[in-house]
Amino acid sequence: MNSVKTGKIYGINGPVIYLKGKTGFKMSEMVYVGKEKLVGEVISLDKDLTTIQVYEETSGLTPGEEVEATGAAVSVTLAPGILNNIFDGIERPLEKIADSGGAFITRGVSVDSLDTQKLWDTHITVKPGEVLHGGTVIAEVQETHAILHKCMVPPDMEGTVISVVSDGQYTINDVIVTMELLDGSRKELTMMQKWPIRVPRPVHHRYPASVPLITGQRILDTMFPIAKGGTAAIPGGFGTGKTMTQHQIAKWSDADIIVYIGCGERGNEMTQVLEEFSQLVDPRTGNQLMDRTTLIANTSNMPVAAREASIYTGLTLAEYYRDMGYDVAIMADSTSRWAEALRELSGRLEEMPAEEGFPAYLASRLSAFYERAGMMQTLNGSTGSVSIIGAVSPQGGDFSEPVTQNTKRFVRCFWGLDKTLAYSRHFPAIHWLSSYSEYLNDLSGWYSDYVSPKFVDYRNRLMALLNQESSLMEIVKLIGGDVLPDDQKLVLEIAKVIRLGFLQQNAFHKDDTCVSMEKQFKMMDVILYLYKKSRQLVAMGMPMSVLKAEGIYEKVIAIKYDVPNDNLQLLDLYKKDIDDFYHRVIEKNA
């Protein structure tokens, strides 16, 4: 015990404390602060001054109290039991904390991150004499109904297996494999490993984006797709639907695992997530959605330093499952609150502020966060991905503020939410003119092979019609719509069909909440066929008033509700309806 390095508190400034003199502490080392052993991290070292940020409430701390080093960086525990669990920003399980300390997190609470008593049915996958490298799978555990947990050799280890236990029930702390390292020393491996949250887990190499993350949301999958291993930002003002959009992606996307980070959000929003997710049935497995979800809850009333750490905690958990070969999607809600935590800590440290008071290193922190996404070949040769979808909450919905602008530099997918759309009940309120996706070209080969060679062309034609509508609406606002020629009136009518029938989606309708790529393509096909036939009629001199009187446009808008997802053949009948409408108009006006 005498070798433990300690120091004494000299000054306290909110979550930041100072120690005078030489402490022997290391940069980014985890420490225990005061009598209650509050968790902290060394963030600055000087010859005579050590600065520590504390991840818990510091009221009641006094100068002179002792700070104790742990010798290790702030790390997370990686083992079976992460899924179907809810943690705070530094991976303490909230359920366990509630059992020991009640509804509010008490300070200095010390609980194991994962259940160390639970016995897991374990299948050992290595034999004595095998040479193991970092990332090699040594055991398999059915963690939940949906996910097989693969226990791996820590990334920085290599050696030969000396002995293994037989298949059976073990806790995460039981030794299951003993190996001899290259230097001749012995290492006992359990199912558990620790990893520092600020260090990306190593991989073999990164693949370019080539496979989309299918979300079931038409405006995302068709208009502004994100790749598996991609990055996206959802910026929007209060009430525009950032959290709901992330919920929809979490519920319906084809990611294997969801890591939801509630970073500085309101407590009632996180409660809604917990209640909703625990009741939802996973459409892929028929089991609970929580079976493949883990939640990091750091609400707005929790200590600000832990909010800054929560993003990295969630990322490290995601990278761990990626190393097993899974596709993981991270929902970070919201990175603006995280940036505000950086700003507050930076202010306490008396650093020189940059734009709007944010620290000068805001851009590099954001880039380091988003750079940890990607589709990777892992150390054991499997392929896994981490996709990051970060919500941004610009104050007053102003997209020119620093967090939105810097995020835009590092993400390749921008889903701009529009308050006008949200207040007119058009959801998802992603505006097609302020949003973009740089993944479209990368994914065009996948669309061509797995959906249709015409897919990207159809998508571009819909976008062109929406852009034309935007230009025409400027004229309509100035002099009214009656002066437009019929071909331009038709563009406005078809753009309305695209907006209401395709882009708008009802999260509470059983057939519209999640839509397959095949249905999305067939809906585009019907809309463009309607446009083609209508254009032929207008070219014959038929007025738009006659075409609108037939009610075909409203019928096509209602496709999303009228065609069940399990009976897409009905979509083919709509072309017949359009042909009937075409002939009917000609006969009536002959």
Protein Blocks (a to p, Z undefined) as FASTA:
>chain_A
ZZpccdddfbdehjbccdedjehiaehiacdehjkopacddfbdcfkbccdddfbdfehi
aghiacddehiacdddddehjgopacdfkopafklmmmmnojbdcehiacdfbackbccd
dddfbdehiacdehiafbdcdfblmlccdddddfkbccddfbdcdeddddfkbcfbdcdd
fkopacdddfbdcddfklccddfbdcddfbdcdehiaklmmmmccdehiacdddddehil
pmmmmmmmmmmmccfbdcdddehiafklmmmmmmmmmmpccfknopafklmcccddddfk
bcfklmmmmmmmmmmmmmmmmmnopacddddddfklmmmmmmmmmmmnopacdeehiafk
lmmmmmmmmmmgccdddfkopacddddddddddehhiakbmklmmmmmmpcbdcdddfkl
mmnopacfbdfklgccfklmmmmmmmmmmmomklmmmmmmmmmmmmmmmmmmmmmmmnoj
klpcfklmmmmmmmmmmmmmmmpccfkbfklmpccfklmmmmmmmmmmmmmmmmmmmmno
pafklmmmnommmmmmmmmmmpcfklmmlmmmmmmmmmmmmmmmmmmmZZ
